[in-house]
Amino acid sequence: MESRRTRYGYALRLDRGEEIIASLRAFATAENARAGLLSGIGAVGEAELGFFDLATRAYTTRRLDGQYEILSLAGNLSDLEGEPFPHCHVVLSGSDFAALGGHLFRGVVSVTCEIQVVTDPRAVRRVRRPDLGFNPIELSD
């Protein structure tokens, strides 16, 4: 992964074989980025997507293998128990041009992935909420 500081944050480029979520976590750790907006495009060769089922309070996941364009990667950076937490959703399309999307648990870059990160100097924190099945952001001081 390569990164460059921009006026409002960073531009990132992930190369073939790099995993998106792990790379974002490593970037956030290195730059101490604990609040940010993520937006990206690119391509993956394998991905794991999830759909949150409110009734079961758990994710149903699906692994995808093959070539997929990242039509849209959107998400945020926050802090969970002192560690950076990248939260991303993605829309992918294969050679049939059909779109698939969901929570991105894992995505391995096949060509490139270009991500813009708009950062904020103040951390946004998440709290563990087992009763909900996910970790919402906490916005109170």
Secondary structure as UniProt FT lines:
FT   STRAND          2..5
FT   STRAND          9..15
FT   TURN            16..17
FT   HELIX           20..31
FT   STRAND          36..53
FT   TURN            54..57
FT   STRAND          58..80
FT   TURN            81..82
FT   STRAND          83..93
FT   TURN            95..96
FT   STRAND          99..119
FT   STRAND          125..126
FT   TURN            130..133
FT   STRAND          137..138
//
